[in-house]
Amino acid sequence: MQSTSTILEISNLTKTFPGVTANEDVCLAFERGEVHSLLGENGAGKSTLMKIIYGIYSMDSGSIVYNGEPLEVRSPREAIARGIGMIHQHFMLVSAFTVLENIVMGLPGDKGIRLDLQQHREGIRQLVERFNIRLNLDQRVEDLSVGMQQKVEIIKALYRKTEFLILDEPTSVLTPQETQDLFMIINELKKEGTTIVFISHKLDEVLQISDRISVMRDGHLIGTVPNRDIDKSDLSNMMVGRDVSFGQREPGDAPGEVALEVRDLGLSGREGKDLLNGISFSLRKGEIIGVAGVDGNGQEELAETLWGLHPPTRGEVLLNGEDITRQSTRDRMNRAMAYIPADRQHQALIGTFTVSENMILTNYYKPRFLKGLAQNTRAVETRARELVEEYRVKTPGLKVMARNLSGGNQQKLILSRAIGDDNEVFIISQPTWGLDVGACEFVYQKIKELKKRGKAILLLSTDLEEVRLLSDRMFVMYDGEMSDTFPVEEKTVQEIGLLMAGVKQKEVS
């Protein structure tokens, strides 16, 4: 029987998709007025579990009791009617609508099918004031910052009388200051008795905001612990089964000569909007330059332009002093440049190819892997076996399709290929996105080793702590433009956060 302090209880829940068990025999309870964090890598099963509660998926077996009654919702609309809200990592807002229109959208009519907007405006105004949120209800959502859009989503959920609120990776698109603003709102909601489920893989944030923490791995619940009884080391151990250490930032030796130089790089989109504007920096051998910023501010366009996927509107790219601005991606590969994209499944791997075939995607045409006009299967498998062993890629065999590997092992495969080709300049984007802390530790170690070997690395990441841990110098991107490049230790997290929010560097310094 569910206790009066428990708002929602999951018993023996199992959910499968074709070929994948997303959740297996999960038992978990959430208390009223608590912040309960769900921790785990992408694919651990935490988001699937919450989407079942929210009515997006149905469970195969098990039961959920909510407020003392069985929960059987077949859609988000039914979940919302029961007081359950979910704010997704990618917001569900209509950018051309105003804040007010987005909040009331989907509500039942007050006058037949029509909404009484004035009545709703007053109710929403009171809610906004209660949480001390400065929100212009008549402003279009497309004109709001990402942090303010998230607040619109929160007010939208609360206005529907939500008492069980699920936040899915809520800080992944926020600056450090916006994250702290969100935590203030979460604490106010908690005081009012709302239960918050906080889905994340960021250990520091989980420890800062949670009352209790549950760790999931491979669809199983590993355990639930009170925040006061655990630290980062313990959580890491729960996630991967051993102690994990990311180490300290390593300044290293003085960097060598310039390997990659970018001069006034510009890129225009289809409608003439500047996607990149005036990007200039010099990357030296034995150096890591980090690129920070909220996702969607030009980082992906920068990486892909440097890799030759987009011809720039203006500017130059020089590799070891040679102008490669108009050269192809293969030309760049042949000049020892490597790109590790953020979207490993669609841009770095071919999921239906085997492990060994993916190992030579960037150099399959080279003589060492050819036998006449055909592929030299023995040479390919010998090289693949060497890399699998060296980088500890867990795979049942070389003929297994790459899509069947875990995210961490897919990333190890991609890293092994890029590093194994003995490249000199690396563009690495979101290297640990969705990986557990054990896989992150491995990736960090390999990036540090590259630097020690004199390689030049441009590291793009939305994880500010990752950028600060690994980089020697860094810059921040906002709306396609960059700040000045500065040594990592020169600015605080708060100062970098202001740059990420679009505050000009002269106002921050």
Buried (B, 14 or more C-beta within 10 A) or exposed (E): EBEEEBBBBBBEBBBBEEEEBBBBBBEBBBBBBBBBBBBBBBBBBBBBBBBBBBBBBEBBEBEBBBBEEEBEBEEBEBBBBBBBBBBBEEBEBEEEBBBBBBBBEEEEEBEEEEBEBEEBBEEBEEBBEEBEBEBEBEBBBEEBBBBBBBBBBBBBBBBBEBBBBBBBBBBBBBBBBBBBBBBEBBEEBBEEEBBBBBBBBBBEBBBBBBBBBBBBBBBBBBEBBEBEEBEBEBBBBBBBEEEBEBEEBEEBEEBEEBBBBBBEBBBBEEEEEBBBBBBBBBBBBBBBBBBBBBBEBBBBBBBBBBBBBBEBBBBBBBBBEEEBBEBEBEBBBEBBBBBBBBEBEEBBBBBEBBBBBBBBBBBEEEEEBBEEEEBBEEBBBEBBBEBBEEBEBEBEEBEEBBBBBBBBBBBBBBBBBBBBBEBBBBBBBBBBBBBBBBBBBBBBEBBBEBBEEBBBBBBBBBBBBBBBBBBBBBBBBBBBBBBEBBEBEEBEEEBBBBBBBBBEBEEBE
